[in-house]
């Protein structure tokens, strides 16, 4: 009886059943592809960011390949000697000159642990500059994405922006300007993350990261004081508008006090060793 009833099923019903099965299967395939494709796209763009960073770093290194000695004096010489002193080498007397802050020399100090050859040190420092300065590209990509640009547009804009003189030209010299744009972009991203964070952990991480970057910017260049002031303004705003986030403000304040204090202490140490008769105060020339 069962076989007879099955044989009496209309052909159209069987076709409908098969079509439904195919439709269900196709929906499952589309769902699987939808879950896999974003992961593939993320990996692809992560790889493209690495390639972009390598291209930017390689281009910077290629442009500085012919430089054998510091060209921007006394700035380059002062930074290099400060790094040599922090690495355990001899000091020099820059009394009467502008105080060059210790944040950038601290970054390049490890070079002196491996070589004392002036030419080798200089080339290694320029390679460090190239690697750090090229980070403008992935950071710029993140900025563009947060501004609402699509991935291809953000990638193209970041690649072009990384070639602008402010982010490219100074990487060819052993000066703080080679890394300051990177610090500033990272600071802006951290500040934005702090403002839009939806979880307590993310809020604290962004607040502390912003403060660390502010403190390091202060140690790198006097322009870093603007970032410290900006951090203070954002902290006041968050404490006023978001009472629940005041703990992150306290964490950022404590971190900023520690990092800025460390930068100030480092500068006083360098001043006492490299500027024994005092430094030149540029504010008196204004």
C-alpha positions as CSV (number, residue, x, y, z in Angstrom):
1,X,0.0,0.0,0.0
2,X,2.8,2.4,0.8
3,X,4.4,1.9,-2.5
4,X,1.0,2.3,-4.3
5,X,0.4,5.6,-2.4
6,X,3.8,6.9,-3.2
7,X,3.3,6.1,-6.8
8,X,0.1,8.1,-6.8
9,X,1.8,11.3,-5.5
10,X,1.5,14.0,-8.2
11,X,4.7,14.7,-10.1
12,X,4.3,18.4,-9.3
13,X,4.5,17.6,-5.6
14,X,7.7,15.7,-6.0
15,X,9.2,18.5,-8.0
16,X,8.2,21.0,-5.3
17,X,9.8,18.9,-2.6
18,X,13.0,18.7,-4.6
19,X,13.0,22.4,-5.2
20,X,12.5,23.1,-1.5
21,X,15.4,20.9,-0.7
22,X,17.6,22.6,-3.2
23,X,16.5,26.0,-1.8
24,X,17.3,25.0,1.7
25,X,20.7,23.7,0.6
26,X,21.5,26.9,-1.3
27,X,20.5,29.0,1.7
28,X,22.9,27.0,3.8
29,X,25.7,27.5,1.2
30,X,25.1,31.2,1.1
31,X,25.1,31.4,4.9
32,X,28.4,29.5,5.0
33,X,29.9,31.8,2.4
34,X,28.7,34.9,4.2
35,X,30.5,33.7,7.4
36,X,33.7,32.7,5.6
37,X,34.0,35.7,3.2
38,X,34.4,38.4,5.9
39,X,37.2,36.4,7.5
40,X,38.9,36.0,4.1
41,X,38.5,39.7,3.4
42,X,39.9,40.6,6.8
43,X,42.9,38.5,6.2
44,X,43.4,39.9,2.7
45,X,43.3,43.5,4.0
46,X,45.6,42.6,6.9
47,X,48.1,41.2,4.4
48,X,47.7,44.3,2.2
49,X,48.4,46.6,5.2
50,X,51.6,44.6,5.8
51,X,52.6,44.9,2.2
52,X,51.8,48.6,2.2
53,X,53.9,49.2,5.3
54,X,56.8,47.2,3.8
55,X,56.5,49.3,0.6
56,X,56.5,52.6,2.6
57,X,59.4,51.5,4.7
58,X,61.4,50.3,1.7
59,X,60.8,53.5,-0.1
60,X,62.1,55.5,2.8
61,X,65.1,53.3,3.2
62,X,65.9,53.6,-0.5
63,X,65.7,57.4,-0.5
64,X,68.1,57.6,2.5
65,X,70.5,55.0,1.3
66,X,73.1,57.5,0.1
67,X,73.4,59.5,3.3
68,X,76.7,58.8,5.0
69,X,76.8,61.6,7.7
70,X,74.3,63.8,9.5
71,X,73.1,66.6,7.3
72,X,70.7,68.5,9.6
73,X,73.0,69.9,12.2
74,X,73.1,70.5,15.1
75,X,69.8,68.6,15.5
76,X,71.0,65.2,14.2
77,X,74.3,65.4,16.0
78,X,72.6,66.3,19.3
79,X,70.1,63.4,19.1
80,X,72.8,60.9,18.1
81,X,75.1,61.9,20.9
82,X,72.3,61.9,23.4
83,X,71.5,58.3,22.3
84,X,75.2,57.4,22.6
85,X,75.3,58.8,26.1
86,X,72.1,56.9,27.1
87,X,73.7,53.7,25.7
88,X,76.7,54.1,28.0
89,X,79.0,56.1,25.7
90,X,80.8,59.4,26.3
91,X,79.0,62.7,26.6
92,X,79.6,66.0,24.9
93,X,79.2,69.6,25.7
94,X,76.2,71.3,24.1
95,X,76.0,74.2,26.6
96,X,74.2,77.2,25.2
97,X,72.3,75.1,22.7
98,X,68.6,74.2,22.6
99,X,67.7,71.2,24.8
100,X,66.9,68.2,22.6
101,X,64.4,66.1,24.5
102,X,65.3,62.5,25.3
103,X,62.3,60.6,23.9
104,X,63.7,60.1,20.4
105,X,67.3,59.3,21.6
106,X,65.8,56.7,23.9
107,X,64.3,54.9,20.9
108,X,67.6,54.7,18.9
109,X,69.8,54.0,21.9
110,X,69.8,50.2,21.4
111,X,71.8,50.7,18.2
112,X,74.8,51.7,20.3
113,X,74.6,48.3,22.1
114,X,75.7,46.5,18.9
115,X,78.1,48.9,17.2
116,X,80.2,52.0,17.8
117,X,80.9,52.7,14.2
118,X,79.4,56.2,13.4
119,X,78.5,55.2,9.8
120,X,76.9,51.9,10.9
121,X,75.0,53.7,13.7
122,X,73.7,56.4,11.3
123,X,72.5,53.8,8.8
124,X,70.8,51.8,11.5
125,X,69.0,54.8,12.8
126,X,67.7,55.7,9.4
127,X,66.4,52.2,9.0
128,X,64.6,52.5,12.3
129,X,63.2,55.8,11.1
130,X,62.0,54.1,8.0
131,X,60.2,51.3,9.8
132,X,58.6,53.6,12.4
133,X,57.7,56.4,9.9
134,X,56.1,53.8,7.6
135,X,53.6,53.0,10.3
136,X,51.8,56.2,9.3
137,X,50.3,54.1,6.5
138,X,48.4,51.5,8.6
139,X,47.5,54.1,11.2
140,X,46.2,56.4,8.4
141,X,44.1,53.5,7.1
142,X,42.5,53.1,10.5
143,X,41.8,56.8,10.7
144,X,40.1,56.7,7.3
145,X,38.0,53.7,8.2
146,X,36.8,55.5,11.3
147,X,35.9,58.5,9.2
148,X,33.6,56.2,7.2
149,X,35.6,55.4,4.1
150,X,35.4,52.0,2.5
151,X,38.3,49.7,2.7
152,X,39.7,50.3,-0.9
153,X,39.3,54.1,-0.5
154,X,40.8,54.1,3.0
155,X,43.8,52.0,1.8
156,X,44.4,54.3,-1.2
157,X,44.1,57.5,0.9
158,X,46.5,56.1,3.5
159,X,49.1,55.1,0.9
160,X,49.0,58.6,-0.6
161,X,49.0,60.4,2.8
162,X,52.0,58.4,3.9
163,X,54.0,60.0,1.1
164,X,53.3,63.5,2.2
165,X,56.5,65.4,3.2
166,X,55.4,65.6,6.9
167,X,55.3,61.9,7.1
168,X,58.1,61.0,4.6
169,X,60.8,63.6,4.3
170,X,61.9,63.8,7.9
171,X,62.4,60.0,8.1
172,X,65.6,60.6,6.2
173,X,67.1,62.4,9.1
174,X,68.0,61.3,12.7
175,X,65.6,63.8,14.3
176,X,62.4,63.6,16.4
177,X,60.3,64.8,13.5
178,X,60.8,61.4,11.8
179,X,58.5,59.7,14.4
180,X,56.3,62.5,15.7
181,X,53.6,62.1,13.0
182,X,53.2,58.4,14.0
183,X,52.9,59.3,17.7
184,X,50.3,61.9,16.9
185,X,48.2,59.6,14.7
186,X,48.3,56.8,17.3
187,X,47.3,59.3,20.0
188,X,44.3,60.5,17.9
189,X,43.2,56.9,17.4
190,X,43.5,56.1,21.1
191,X,41.6,59.3,22.1
192,X,38.8,58.3,19.7
193,X,38.7,54.8,21.1
194,X,38.4,56.2,24.6
195,X,35.5,58.4,23.5
196,X,33.5,55.6,21.8
197,X,34.4,52.6,23.9
198,X,31.4,50.6,24.9
199,X,33.0,48.3,27.5
200,X,34.9,49.1,30.7
201,X,38.0,47.2,29.6
202,X,38.2,48.9,26.3
203,X,37.7,52.3,28.0
204,X,40.5,51.8,30.5
205,X,42.8,50.4,27.8
206,X,42.2,53.4,25.5
207,X,42.5,55.9,28.4
208,X,45.9,54.5,29.6
209,X,47.1,54.2,26.0
210,X,46.2,57.8,25.3
211,X,48.1,58.9,28.4
212,X,51.2,56.8,27.6
213,X,51.3,58.3,24.1
214,X,50.8,61.8,25.5
215,X,53.7,61.3,27.9
216,X,56.0,59.9,25.2
217,X,55.1,62.8,22.8
218,X,56.1,65.2,25.6
219,X,59.4,63.4,25.9
220,X,60.0,63.5,22.2
221,X,59.3,67.1,21.4
222,X,57.9,70.3,22.8
223,X,54.9,69.9,20.5
224,X,53.9,67.0,22.7
225,X,52.7,69.5,25.3
226,X,49.8,70.1,22.9
227,X,48.9,66.4,23.1
228,X,49.1,66.5,26.9
229,X,46.8,69.5,26.9
230,X,44.4,67.7,24.6
231,X,44.4,64.6,26.8
232,X,43.5,66.9,29.8
233,X,40.7,68.5,27.8
234,X,39.2,65.1,26.8
235,X,39.6,63.8,30.4
236,X,37.6,66.8,31.7
237,X,34.9,66.3,29.1
238,X,34.5,62.6,29.9
239,X,34.4,63.3,33.6
240,X,31.7,65.9,33.1
241,X,29.5,64.1,30.6
242,X,30.0,60.5,31.6
243,X,30.2,60.0,35.4
244,X,30.4,56.2,35.0
245,X,33.7,56.6,33.1
246,X,35.4,58.7,35.7
247,X,37.5,55.8,36.7
248,X,39.2,55.7,33.3
249,X,39.9,59.5,33.7
250,X,41.6,58.8,37.0
251,X,43.7,56.0,35.4
252,X,44.6,58.3,32.5
253,X,45.6,61.1,34.8
254,X,47.8,58.8,36.9
255,X,49.5,57.4,33.8
256,X,50.0,60.8,32.3
257,X,51.6,62.1,35.5
258,X,54.0,59.1,35.6
259,X,55.0,59.2,31.9
260,X,55.3,63.0,31.7
261,X,57.3,63.0,35.0
262,X,59.6,60.3,33.5
263,X,60.1,62.4,30.4
264,X,60.8,65.5,32.5
265,X,63.3,63.6,34.6
266,X,65.1,62.2,31.5
267,X,65.4,65.7,30.1
268,X,66.9,67.0,33.4
269,X,69.4,64.1,33.4
270,X,70.4,64.9,29.8
271,X,70.7,68.6,30.6
272,X,73.0,68.0,33.5
273,X,75.3,65.7,31.4
274,X,75.2,67.4,28.0
275,X,74.4,71.0,28.9
276,X,76.5,71.6,32.0
277,X,76.5,75.4,31.5
278,X,72.8,75.6,30.7
279,X,70.6,75.5,27.7
280,X,69.3,78.1,25.3
281,X,65.7,79.2,26.0
282,X,63.9,79.7,22.7
283,X,61.0,81.5,24.3
284,X,63.3,84.4,25.0
285,X,63.8,84.8,21.2
286,X,60.1,85.3,20.5
